[in-house]
Amino acid sequence: MTNEEKKILVAFEKMQQAMIDKDIETLRELTSEDKTFTHMSGKKQTREEFFEEIQRGILNYHRYVIHNPLIRVNGNYAYLKANVTLTARVYGISGSWTLFTEAYYVKQQGEWIQCNKGEHHDF
């Protein structure tokens, strides 16, 4: 794994831990303002809607395990895909789910932040 790929994996792990810790400030630092999230149910949320549900205890993340991450970097853009097992209590349902995850990144001021897929993410 290259140094840049390692930085992206660290950014992804920081985001997972911030979700567990309900650390909204860190979540904001790790995501672009226009970032949207799609739940396994298909429900889409803005960044602030998602963070509010974490903060209010509607979404409670307890543990994550990343399986076989694949990371690609193209200049200031990157892509991570992996299966991630989340242990959580979401919308009143507790469980552990392994989800196929795709995350897109842009490098801003030397830091990798998660963003929406854009035309520049052609890997």
SVG drawing of the C-alpha trace seen along z (x, -y; Angstrom):
<svg xmlns="http://www.w3.org/2000/svg" viewBox="-37 -24 41 33">
<polyline fill="none" stroke="black" stroke-width="0.4" points="0.0,0.0 1.4,-3.4 1.7,-6.2 -1.3,-8.1 -3.4,-4.9 -2.5,-4.5 -3.6,-8.1 -7.0,-7.4 -7.5,-4.2 -6.6,-6.2 -9.2,-8.9 -11.8,-6.2 -11.0,-4.6 -11.1,-8.0 -14.6,-8.5 -15.8,-5.1 -14.5,-5.9 -16.0,-9.4 -19.4,-7.8 -18.9,-5.5 -17.8,-8.4 -20.6,-10.7 -17.8,-13.2 -19.7,-15.5 -16.9,-18.0 -14.5,-15.4 -17.1,-14.0 -17.5,-17.5 -13.7,-17.8 -13.6,-14.5 -16.4,-15.2 -17.2,-17.7 -20.1,-20.1 -22.3,-18.6 -21.6,-15.0 -24.7,-12.8 -25.1,-9.4 -27.2,-6.4 -28.2,-3.8 -28.5,-0.1 -32.3,-0.7 -31.7,-3.1 -32.6,-6.2 -30.5,-9.2 -29.5,-12.0 -27.6,-15.2 -24.4,-15.3 -26.2,-17.4 -29.2,-15.1 -27.0,-12.1 -24.9,-13.7 -28.0,-14.9 -29.3,-11.3 -25.9,-10.2 -25.9,-13.0 -29.5,-12.4 -28.9,-8.6 -31.1,-7.4 -28.0,-6.0 -25.7,-4.3 -22.5,-2.7 -20.5,-0.4 -17.9,1.4 -16.5,1.7 -14.3,4.1 -12.9,3.3 -12.4,6.3 -10.0,6.3 -9.9,2.6 -9.0,1.6 -7.8,-1.9 -7.1,-3.8 -5.5,-7.2 -5.6,-9.5 -4.0,-12.8 -6.1,-14.6 -9.0,-12.1 -9.3,-8.6 -11.7,-5.7 -12.0,-3.1 -14.0,0.0 -14.3,2.7 -16.8,4.8 -17.3,3.2 -19.0,5.1 -20.8,2.6 -22.2,3.5 -24.9,0.9 -28.3,0.0 -30.0,-2.0 -33.7,-3.1 -34.3,-0.8 -32.8,2.3 -29.6,3.8 -27.4,6.0 -24.2,6.6 -24.2,6.1 -21.5,6.6 -22.0,4.0 -20.3,3.3 -18.9,-0.2 -17.6,-2.7 -16.1,-6.0 -14.8,-8.8 -12.1,-11.3 -10.7,-14.6 -7.5,-16.0 -7.9,-19.5 -5.2,-21.5 -3.2,-18.3 -5.9,-16.2 -8.1,-13.5 -11.8,-14.2 -14.8,-12.1 -17.0,-13.5 -19.6,-12.4 -18.7,-10.6 -17.8,-13.0 -16.8,-12.8 -13.2,-13.1 -13.6,-9.7 -13.2,-7.6 -11.1,-4.7"/>
</svg>
